Structures are given as structure tokens and as C-alpha cells.
């Protein structure tokens, strides 16, 4: 199983033990909002929260031993718009050492520019 597949499966199940093995202790997560940098403990805190984001249509666009690129539709419990999220991950020793995301809001009135 790929690192991204294992991560997605553990996230969906809320499996903190599995995520603890997949995420490197020195992991840095730079999400697309808030201008913050998060650590492994922040990520694990999200998965144990009853309002954790959920995802669908998870796709691995590219993955090798060093990097991975994934795309999914993410839904948030705080009633904000769902987003199409692109994730770029770097791997070290078979674990995620860094993750960065970019996203496009998918509000009901969202229109592609030019249409």
C-alpha cells in the first residue's frame, strides 16, 4: 500500500496509532489557509476531533519514494464551503515529512471565470 493510501485510510478511520506511524516526528504541514505551520501533534489532534474534515474522490496523481501529489474533495464540519484540495507531500524513511496544500472553494454559486 502506498504512503498516501495508508494515510487516507487511517484518516478516514480516525486511526491515530496508524497515523502516528505514517507521519514523521519532524513533519511540517503548511495548509493553504491561515498562514500557519503545523506539526505532527497538530495533525493528530485534527483526526481525534469529532469535527474533523472528511474527504471524497481521493486520487493519487503521483507518488514515488520521495514525493506524492494527491487530490480530493474536502468537507468541513464548520459549514464552510467544501474545497477541491491538492496536496504535495515529501517522504523520508517511508513517512510523510512535509505536506502542503492548495485549494479551490466549491460553493454552490462558484463559477469558472470566463463562463
C-alpha positions in Angstrom: 0.0 0.0 0.0 1.3 3.4 -0.9 2.0 6.0 1.8 -0.8 8.3 0.6 -3.3 5.4 0.5 -2.3 4.4 4.1 -2.6 8.0 5.2 -6.1 8.4 3.7 -7.3 5.1 5.1 -6.0 5.9 8.6 -7.5 9.4 8.5 -10.9 8.1 7.4 -10.9 5.5 10.2 -9.6 8.0 12.8 -6.7 5.6 13.5 -4.2 7.8 15.5 -1.8 4.8 16.0 -1.5 4.2 12.3 -1.2 7.9 11.5 1.5 8.2 14.2 3.5 5.6 12.2 2.9 7.3 8.8 3.7 10.8 9.9 7.3 11.6 10.6 8.1 13.1 14.0 9.6 16.2 12.3 6.6 16.6 9.9 5.7 20.2 8.9 2.2 20.9 7.5 1.6 24.1 5.7 -2.1 24.3 4.9 -3.5 26.6 2.3 -5.3 28.9 4.8 -4.3 30.8 7.9 -0.6 31.3 7.2 0.3 28.8 9.9 2.7 25.9 10.1 1.5 22.8 11.9 3.3 19.9 13.4 2.7 16.2 13.7 0.8 16.7 17.0 -1.5 19.3 15.3 -2.3 16.8 12.6 -3.0 14.0 15.1 -5.2 16.5 17.0 -7.4 17.0 14.0 -8.1 13.3 13.5 -9.3 12.9 17.0 -11.6 15.8 16.8 -15.3 14.9 16.2 -15.4 17.8 13.7 -12.5 16.5 11.6 -12.6 17.3 7.9 -13.8 14.4 5.7 -12.9 13.8 2.1 -14.1 12.0 -1.0 -12.9 11.3 -4.5 -9.3 10.8 -3.1 -6.9 10.4 -6.0 -3.2 9.9 -6.1 -1.8 11.8 -9.0 1.8 10.9 -8.5 3.8 9.0 -5.8 7.3 7.6 -5.6 9.7 7.1 -2.6 10.4 10.8 -2.3 7.2 12.7 -3.1 3.5 12.4 -3.6 0.7 14.5 -5.1 -2.9 13.9 -4.2 -6.3 15.5 -4.9 -9.6 15.2 -3.1 -12.8 17.0 -2.3 -12.7 18.0 1.4 -15.8 18.8 3.5 -15.6 20.8 6.7 -17.8 20.5 9.8 -17.8 24.2 10.4 -20.2 24.8 7.5 -17.6 26.4 5.3 -17.6 25.6 1.6 -16.2 22.3 0.6 -12.9 22.6 -1.3 -11.0 20.8 -4.1 -7.7 20.2 -2.4 -4.3 19.5 -3.9 -1.7 18.1 -1.6 2.0 17.9 -2.1 4.0 15.6 0.3 7.6 14.8 0.8 8.6 11.5 2.3 11.5 10.5 4.5 12.2 7.0 5.7 8.8 5.9 4.4 6.9 8.6 6.3 5.4 12.0 5.5 8.0 14.6 6.5 6.2 17.6 4.9 2.8 18.4 3.5 1.5 21.5 1.7 -2.0 22.1 0.3 -3.7 24.4 -2.2 -7.4 24.6 -2.6 -10.3 25.9 -4.6 -13.6 26.6 -2.8 -16.6 24.8 -4.2 -19.5 26.9 -3.1 -22.9 26.4 -4.8 -22.6 29.7 -6.7 -19.0 29.1 -7.8 -18.4 29.9 -11.4 -15.4 29.4 -13.5 -14.0 32.7 -14.8 -14.9 33.2 -18.4 -18.2 31.3 -18.3 
